[in-house]
Every structure is written in C-alpha cells, then in structure tokens.
Amino acid sequence: MTDEQVGGSTQPSRLTLYGLAMVGGIGMTLMILGASIGVIYGAALDAEATHSLGLSIVIGLLLLILAIGFWLGWVRAWRLADGLRC
C-alpha cells in the first residue's frame, strides 16, 4: 500500500482506499445484522445470544470508527480542500 504522486501532492493508493472502505463496510454490515436479528427475534433470545448480538454491534462500530479514523489520517481531506481554494 504505497502512496501515489498526483499533481505534486501525495495521494493514497486506490488499494488502500478500497481496503479502508471494505473494513468500514464490514463494520456497518455487522451493526445492521446484529440490530436486525435483535429486532426480529427480540424476546425469544436468551441472555447469551443477546450478549453476542450486542458484541457484534460494538465490534462493527469499532471497525467503522477505525476505518474512518485511518481514512482521515491517511487522506487528510482538509489539506486537499485548502489546495483547491482560489
């Protein structure tokens, strides 16, 4: 995962961006699946299953936050926006 030089500025490679998007997407998928299973089967779930669903939602949230954090740190969109101003 190397950076690419584009117009005098360093940009992250597409593979890096795709990887971060996949990590964020997996996190969102885990959160949505955990919440939807909890809503559908609600009262029929025992304590262990409820704990597992809650854990999957928390892990999904952490993956999403991790992907967003790495994206912000790697791309630094606020620096790119400064260069576009006239």
C-alpha positions in Angstrom: 0.0 0.0 0.0 2.0 2.9 -1.3 1.2 6.5 -2.0 0.9 7.9 -5.4 2.2 11.3 -6.6 -0.6 13.2 -8.3 -0.1 16.8 -9.4 2.7 17.5 -6.9 0.7 16.1 -3.9 0.8 12.7 -2.4 -2.4 10.6 -2.6 -3.1 7.2 -1.1 -3.3 4.3 -3.5 -6.6 3.0 -4.6 -5.9 -0.3 -2.9 -5.6 1.5 0.4 -8.9 3.3 -0.1 -10.7 0.1 -1.1 -9.3 -1.7 1.9 -10.5 1.0 4.3 -13.9 1.1 2.6 -14.2 -2.7 3.0 -13.3 -2.5 6.7 -15.9 0.2 7.2 -18.5 -1.8 5.1 -17.9 -4.9 7.2 -18.4 -2.9 10.3 -21.7 -1.4 9.1 -22.8 -4.9 8.0 -22.1 -6.3 11.4 -24.0 -3.5 13.1 -27.0 -3.8 10.8 -27.2 -7.6 11.1 -26.9 -7.6 14.8 -29.6 -4.9 15.2 -31.9 -6.6 12.7 -31.6 -10.0 14.4 -32.2 -8.4 17.7 -35.3 -6.7 16.5 -36.7 -9.8 14.7 -36.1 -12.3 17.4 -36.2 -9.9 20.4 -37.9 -11.6 23.3 -37.1 -15.2 22.1 -33.4 -14.7 22.6 -31.6 -15.9 25.7 -29.0 -13.9 27.6 -26.0 -15.4 25.8 -27.5 -14.7 22.3 -28.3 -11.1 23.4 -24.7 -10.7 24.6 -23.4 -12.0 21.3 -25.6 -9.6 19.3 -24.5 -6.7 21.4 -20.9 -7.6 21.0 -21.3 -7.8 17.2 -22.8 -4.3 17.2 -19.9 -3.0 19.3 -17.3 -4.7 17.1 -19.0 -3.3 14.0 -19.0 0.2 15.5 -15.3 -0.1 16.3 -14.4 -1.3 12.8 -16.3 1.6 11.3 -14.6 4.1 13.6 -11.3 2.5 12.9 -11.8 2.8 9.1 -13.0 6.4 9.3 -10.0 7.3 11.6 -7.5 5.7 9.3 -9.1 7.4 6.2 -8.9 10.8 7.8 -5.3 10.3 8.9 -4.2 8.9 5.6 -6.1 11.1 3.1 -6.1 14.3 5.1 -9.0 15.7 3.1 -8.8 19.1 4.9 -5.3 19.6 3.4 -6.6 18.8 -0.1 -9.5 21.2 0.3 -7.1 24.0 1.2 -5.2 23.5 -2.0 -8.4 23.8 -4.1 -9.3 27.3 -2.8 -8.6 30.2 -5.2 
